[in-house]
Amino acid sequence: MDIAREIAKFEERGFTRERAEVNTLMEQALVSIFRDFPGAYVLIGGASLVLYHASARHSADLDLLARNADLPSCQQVTTSLQRDLVPMGQVMGLGTLTFQVSSPESPDGKIFVFNADRQQLFRVDLTGFGSALESEIENHPAEGTLGSSSIVRSVTKELLLLQKGEAFLTRRFVKARDAYDIHLLRNLGATLNRNLQAHLHDTILSNGFDADSILERIDQISSKACVVELKPILPPEIYSPLEEKEFVPLRIALKDLYQEWL
C-alpha cells in the first residue's frame, strides 16, 4: 500500500484529509484482520460502500459479521490491529494510536481506535452469526503496508441493498443515511433478485409493515432530517445537488425499492 496515494485517492472522491486518512487506516485494518483470521468474517455496512463501491458518505465503522464458529477474541483482533496500525499511524503523523476494547475475551464486541489526542478515528464492530448469503459474498484482493496482503470478503451491492432496505424499516428511528445509501446503490445498478426480494418480503411481513406504515417512514426523510444528518457526512459536491432538489431523489429511490408493497 502506498499510503500517500491511498489518501489522495479518497481526497479526489471528496473526502476531507482527515477522513481520507481514516479510510486508509480502515483499509489496513481489513488487510490485517483478513490476513490473520481468514474465513472468520465478512464485511458489511457503510464502510463496504466506501471501500468497494465508491461511496463518498463518511462511515467510521468497520462492521464485520462472523462466518464460522472458530473465532478470535476481541483482544486477539486488537493485537493484530496494533501490530500494523501503530507504525502506520506514526508514518501518517497521527502519533501513537491507542485501542479500547469493549469485551476483550469475547468474540463479539467493539474495538475503538484513537489518535494520540484521544480522538476516535474509527470503530471495529465484531458481530456474531447473521444473515449473509454465500452467493452474495465477493472477494477483494487487498494490499497493506510492508508488503502484507489478504483477501477481504465483503457482501455484494445487491445484498447491501437488501440489508439497507431492512434497516430503513426496522430501525427504531428512521435514518437519512440509510435512504442515501439506498439511493446510491440503486444508482450503481443494484437490484434485488427473486431470492433477495423474498427476504425483504419476509422482513416486511414479520414486522407488520403495510403500505401506510412504509410510506410514513419514507415521509420522515424530510429536508430538515436530511440536512441535519447528511450535510456533515457528504462532500458538498454530492450534498448540494440533493439539497437543491429537496432530497426528492432519496424518497424516489425508497418508493422504487418498496414499490411491490405500496
N, C-alpha and C positions, 0 to 999 in steps of 0.2 A: 504493500500500500504506500503510495506517495501521499503523505499527509497533506502537504500544501495543495496538491492537485485535487484531492478529495474535498477539502474545504472550499476551494474555488468552484468546484462543480456545484455544490449546494448554493453558494452565493449567486451563481449565474441563474439559478432557478428562483431567486427572490428571497432566500433566507438571509437573515442578518448574519454578521460574522459570528456572533456568539452561538446562534442556533446551528449554523453550519459546522461549528466545532463540535457541538453536542452530537449532531448526526454522524460525524466522523468517528467520534468515540463509540457511539452505539454500533456502528459497523464493525469496529474492532471487537466490541463485546460479543457480538454474534459469532464472529470468527473463533474467538476463544472458547465460547460455550459449545458450539457445534464441533469444534476440533476435539475438545477434551471429553465431551459426553455425546458422541454421535448416536443418533437414533433415539435420544431421550425426549426431544422436544420438537414442536413445530411453532413457527412464528405466526401470530395472528395480530389483528388490530391495526391502529393508525400508523405505527412505525413501519409495518409491512407496506402500507401505501406509499410512505415517504421513500423508503429504500428501494422498492422494486416496482412501483407503479407511478413514479414521478409526481407524487402529490407534493404540493407546496404548503400544506397545512401543518403547522408545527405540532409535533407529538413527541413528548419526552418520556414515553413509557414503552418498554420492550415487553410485550405480552407473550409469554411462552407457555404453550399448552403441553402437558405431559403426554407422551406417546407410548410408554411402556411402564412396567411395574418396578423395574430396577433403576431407581432414580437417585441422583446425588442429593445430599442435603444442601440447604441454602448456604451453609458455611463453605462447603466444597466448591460450589459455584462461585462464591465470593473470592475464594483463594485463587481460582482460575482467572477471574477478572483482575484481581490485584496484580498478578504476575505480568500482565500485558498492559493494563491501562495506566498503572502508576508511572512507568517510564515514558509512556506516550504523553501523559499529562504534563510531564516535565518538559518534553520537547515542544509542546504546544504553548508553553508559558502559563499553564494553569496552576502551577505549584504542585504540591503533593496531594493527590486525590485521596480522599478518605471514604470509607464504606460503612454503612449501618445496615444491620440485618434484623428483620423482624422476628424470625423464628430460625435460629441458627441450625438446630438439629433436625428440623422438619424439611421434607422435600417441597412443601408448599410454603410460600411466603414472599416477602418483598425485600429487595436489596436496593438501597439508596446510595447514589454516588454523588459526592460533594467535591467542589474545588477547594483550594487552600483557604478561601474566605468563608467556608461552610455554606456556600450557596449550592442548592441542589441542582445538579446538571441533568440527571435522568434517573429513572427507576426501572428495575427489572422485576416483573411480576411472574412468579412461578406458580402455575395453577395445575391442579390435579386433572385427572382424565376428563375430557369433554368431547364435544362434537367436532370432528374434523375428518371428513371422508377421505380415505386414502386416494381415491380417484381425483380428488381436488387439492392435492398437495404437489408442489413443484420444487425442484432443486435449483439452487443458485450457487455456482462456484464463487467463492469469496476469498480474497487475499488480504492478509493482515500485515502488520509490521514485522520486520526481521525475517521475511520470507515465509511466515506462517500462512496456512490456508486451511479451508474447510469447505464443506458443502452445507449451506444453510437451507433448511427446509421451511417453506412458508406456504400458506394457503393461496389458492388461485384468486384472481379478482372476482370470479363468479361466486366462490364460497364467501369471500369478504362481503359481497353484495348481500348474500343471504344473512350473514351474521349482523351486518349493519341494519338490514331490514327488520330483523328480530329485535335488535337492541332499541331501535327507534320506537317500537311499540311497547316493549316490556320494561324499559327503564321507569323508575318511579317518577322521574321528571324528564320531560322531553328535552333533548339536547340538539341545538342547531348544528353542532359539529357532525352528528350522525346524518342529518339532512344534507350537509355539504358533501360528505363522503359518498353518499348515495348518488348525488348529482354528479360527482367526479367519476364514479365507477360507471355510471350509465354513459357518460361522455367517452369513456375508454372502451365502450362496446360490451361491457359486462351484462349478461342476461342470465336468467335462471332457467336451466333445463328442466325437464319434467320431474326429475328426482328432487332437485333443489326447490322447485315450486311446491312439491308435495310437503317438504319440510316446513316451508313458510306457512302453508295451509294448516298444517298440524299445530303450529305455534299460535296462529290466529284463533283457531277453534278452541284449543285447550285453555287459552286465556280469555275467552268470551268476547272477543272483539267482533263488532259488526261494522257496517258502513258508517254509521253515525259516529261511533267511537274512534274509528280510524281518521275520519275527516276532522274530528275535534282535535286530534293530535296534530294533524297537518296544519290546521289553522293556528296552532301555537307557534309555528315557525313564522312569527311576525317580524316586521322590520326592526322593532325595538329589541326583540330577543336576539336577532342575528347581529345587530350592531354590537351589543354587549358581549356576545360570545365569540363572534368570528373576527371582528376587527383586530383584536390583539394577536390572533394566530394565523392570519393570512397576509401575504405581501400585498401592498397597495395596488399593484397592477392586476391582481386577481380579485381582491376585495371590492375595489371601487366600482367596476362594471356591475357587480352583483347588487351593490347598494343603489346604484342609479336605476336599476330595474326593480327596486324594492323587493329583491330576493325572490321574485316570481319564479325564476328557473329552478330554485330548490323545491318549491311547492309542486311545480310541474313534474319534476323527477319523482317525487314521492307518490303523486297520484298515478303516474305511469307504472311504478313498481307495484302498487296495490290495486291496480285497476280491476282485477278479477273479483275483488271483494267489495268494490264500491258500487 
